[in-house]
Amino acid sequence: MKRIGLASLLALCGVSTIFAQTPRAEELLHKTESIINPSIYRSEMSIRTVKPGERESIMAMEVFYKEDAGSFIEMTEPPRSRGLRFLEKETNLYMYNPKSNSRRPLRLSPEQSFQGTIFSNNDISDPKYTDDYSAHFSDGETIEHPDFGDVTCLVIIAEAKSRKAPYGSIKIWINAENLRPLRFDYYAKSGLLFKSMILSDYKDLAGDLRPALMHMDSYEIEGAYSEVVIHSMEALSDIPDSRFSTAALVR
């Protein structure tokens, strides 16, 4: 990566065309959220995970999300996991298996792996960063992207507001030309970099250009990675709040 001082980056890109649109890092973090997902949507996605020495796994799910209400996820594949449900609501995360003999959902940790993938439970269930992180600008950088080649990027650092945040900080590279996020580096609270995500295959999803492929590499397990593929995404005018309840979870 080639580092670029913020002043030099502004000169290259033009202050009026870039920062007139994004005067603060906090607003750029919020814009990043809105590019990845609309505020209310239904989506169908799959996750493929590769770990050295293990059999490749593929799972599929249906996702409902409503900002400030929560996320509801139901597994559709593989057959052994079909019907497994997850609910994220008010920073709480639950899982319910209808094949179990219990009517009580299990409480999950946001930091734990989502069903053995490199993505965490929080990565899959909560696409909103501004609740848990405050942002500031770092020096810009030029990075190599699988779709766009060398890209000059704005860089923001999202710092955890409290110990409850899933990560200590997140470094985000954003295309300086169109403000689309391209890469996320995730740091533990200890400061250790332990995984990195590349966003690519931008296409028309839910009325806007959004990344349809999110590739997450692990730095804890050499050669391990997971890929989220968005097969469809529909922006909705509303979803009943009752969808995001424990009653709906254990129905």
C-alpha positions in Angstrom: 0.0 0.0 0.0 1.2 3.5 -0.7 0.4 6.1 2.0 -0.8 9.5 1.0 -0.9 12.5 3.3 -4.4 13.8 3.8 -3.5 17.2 2.4 -2.0 15.6 -0.7 -5.1 13.4 -1.1 -7.3 16.4 -1.0 -5.2 18.1 -3.7 -5.4 15.0 -5.9 -9.1 14.4 -5.5 -10.4 18.0 -5.1 -11.7 19.3 -1.8 -14.9 20.6 -3.4 -15.8 17.2 -5.0 -14.9 14.9 -2.1 -15.0 16.6 1.3 -17.9 19.0 0.3 -19.9 15.7 0.3 -18.3 14.3 3.4 -17.2 17.0 5.8 -16.7 14.7 8.8 -15.4 11.2 9.3 -18.6 10.3 11.3 -20.7 11.1 8.3 -18.5 9.0 6.1 -18.9 6.1 8.5 -22.7 6.5 8.3 -22.5 6.7 4.5 -20.5 3.5 4.4 -23.4 1.8 6.3 -26.0 3.0 3.9 -24.0 1.9 0.9 -23.6 -1.7 2.2 -27.3 -2.0 3.3 -30.5 0.0 3.1 -32.1 0.9 6.4 -34.9 -1.7 5.9 -34.5 -4.7 3.7 -34.9 -8.4 3.0 -32.0 -10.4 1.6 -31.0 -13.9 0.5 -27.3 -14.7 1.0 -24.9 -17.5 1.4 -21.6 -18.0 3.2 -18.8 -20.3 2.0 -16.0 -21.1 4.4 -12.6 -22.6 3.7 -10.2 -23.8 6.4 -7.1 -25.8 5.8 -7.6 -29.5 6.6 -11.3 -29.1 6.9 -14.2 -29.8 4.5 -15.5 -26.7 2.8 -18.8 -25.5 4.2 -21.6 -23.6 2.5 -24.7 -22.2 4.2 -27.6 -20.1 3.0 -30.0 -17.8 4.8 -32.8 -15.3 4.6 -32.2 -12.0 6.4 -34.7 -9.3 7.5 -33.2 -6.0 8.8 -34.8 -2.9 10.2 -32.7 -0.1 11.5 -33.2 0.5 15.3 -35.4 -2.6 15.4 -33.0 -5.5 14.8 -32.1 -8.4 12.5 -33.9 -11.7 12.0 -32.1 -14.5 10.2 -33.3 -17.9 9.2 -31.1 -20.7 7.8 -32.3 -22.3 4.6 -29.2 -24.6 3.8 -27.7 -27.0 4.6 -30.6 -29.3 5.4 -29.3 -30.1 8.9 -29.4 -26.4 9.8 -32.6 -25.5 8.0 -35.0 -23.5 10.2 -32.2 -22.4 12.6 -33.1 -18.8 13.6 -31.1 -15.8 14.9 -32.4 -12.5 16.4 -30.3 -9.4 17.1 -32.2 -6.8 19.1 -31.0 -3.9 21.3 -27.4 -5.3 21.2 -28.6 -8.7 22.4 -28.2 -11.7 20.1 -30.2 -15.0 20.3 -30.3 -18.3 18.5 -33.2 -20.8 18.4 -33.2 -24.3 17.1 -36.8 -25.5 16.4 -35.5 -29.1 16.4 -34.5 -28.8 20.0 -36.9 -29.8 22.8 -36.6 -26.3 24.4 -38.7 -23.3 23.7 -36.0 -21.0 25.1 -33.5 -19.3 22.8 -29.8 -19.4 23.5 -27.9 -16.1 24.2 -24.9 -15.6 21.9 -21.7 -13.6 22.2 -21.3 -11.0 19.4 -17.6 -11.7 19.1 -18.0 -15.4 18.6 -17.8 -17.0 15.1 -21.0 -17.2 13.2 -21.6 -20.9 12.7 -17.9 -21.7 12.3 -17.2 -19.0 9.7 -14.6 -16.2 9.8 -17.4 -13.7 10.2 -18.5 -13.0 13.8 -22.1 -13.1 15.0 -22.0 -9.3 15.1 -20.7 -9.1 11.5 -23.7 -11.0 10.2 -26.5 -9.7 12.4 -25.6 -6.0 12.9 -24.6 -3.9 9.9 -24.6 -0.6 11.8 -21.2 0.8 12.9 -22.1 4.2 14.2 -23.8 2.9 17.3 -20.5 1.4 18.6 -17.7 3.4 17.0 -16.6 7.0 16.5 -14.6 7.8 13.5 -11.6 10.0 12.5 -9.6 10.4 9.3 -6.1 8.8 8.8 -3.7 9.4 6.0 -5.1 8.3 2.6 -3.6 5.2 0.9 -3.5 3.6 -2.6 -4.5 0.0 -2.4 -4.9 -2.8 -4.9 -8.4 -4.0 -5.4 -9.5 -7.2 -7.2 -12.1 -5.4 -9.3 -10.6 -1.9 -9.7 -6.8 -2.3 -9.6 -4.9 0.5 -7.8 -7.4 2.8 -6.1 -6.7 6.0 -4.2 -8.6 5.8 -0.9 -9.8 7.9 2.0 -9.1 6.1 5.2 -11.1 6.3 8.4 -10.4 4.7 11.8 -13.5 3.6 13.7 -12.6 3.5 17.4 -14.8 1.6 19.9 -16.9 3.9 22.1 -16.9 1.3 24.9 -15.7 -2.1 25.9 -19.1 -3.5 24.7 -18.1 -2.9 21.0 -17.2 -6.1 19.3 -13.8 -4.8 18.1 -11.2 -2.4 19.5 -11.1 -0.5 16.1 -11.8 -0.9 12.4 -9.7 0.6 9.7 -11.8 1.3 6.6 -10.6 2.1 3.0 -13.1 4.1 0.9 -12.7 4.9 -2.8 -12.0 8.6 -2.9 -13.7 9.0 -6.3 -17.1 7.5 -5.4 -17.0 7.0 -1.6 -17.7 3.3 -1.8 -16.1 1.2 0.9 -13.5 -1.4 -0.4 -11.7 -2.9 2.6 -12.1 -3.3 6.4 -9.3 -4.3 8.8 -10.5 -5.6 12.2 -8.4 -5.1 15.4 -9.0 -6.7 18.7 -9.2 -4.7 21.9 -5.6 -5.6 22.4 -4.7 -3.8 19.2 -4.0 -7.0 17.3 -5.1 -7.2 13.6 -6.8 -10.5 13.2 -9.0 -10.4 10.1 -9.5 -8.4 7.0 -12.5 -8.0 4.6 -12.5 -7.0 0.9 -15.8 -5.7 -0.6 -16.2 -6.3 -4.3 -18.6 -7.3 -7.2 -20.6 -4.0 -6.8 -24.0 -4.4 -8.5 -27.5 -3.1 -8.4 -29.0 -4.3 -5.2 -32.0 -2.7 -3.5 -31.9 0.3 -5.8 -28.2 1.2 -5.4 -24.7 -0.1 -6.2 -23.7 -2.3 -3.3 -21.1 -5.0 -2.8 -22.4 -8.5 -3.6 -19.2 -10.2 -2.4 -17.5 -9.8 1.0 -14.3 -11.9 1.4 -13.1 -12.2 5.0 -9.5 -13.5 5.6 -8.4 -14.8 9.0 -4.9 -13.9 10.3 -5.4 -16.3 13.2 -5.8 -19.4 11.0 -3.5 -19.3 8.0 -5.3 -19.8 4.7 -8.8 -19.7 6.3 -11.4 -17.4 4.8 -15.2 -17.0 4.4 -17.2 -15.3 1.6 -20.6 -13.8 1.9 -22.5 -13.7 -1.4 -25.6 -11.5 -1.6 -27.9 -13.2 -4.1 -30.8 -10.8 -3.7 -31.6 -7.7 -1.7 -34.9 -5.8 -1.6 -35.4 -2.5 0.1 -38.7 -2.4 2.0 -40.8 0.4 3.1 -41.4 -1.3 6.5 -41.2 -4.5 8.4 -43.5 -5.0 11.4 -41.6 -4.7 14.7 -43.2 -8.0 15.7 -40.8 -9.7 13.3 -37.9 -8.7 15.7 -39.2 -10.4 18.8 -38.4 -13.6 20.8 -42.0 -14.7 20.1 -41.2 -14.7 16.4 -37.9 -16.4 17.0 -39.4 -19.4 18.8 -42.7 -19.6 16.8 
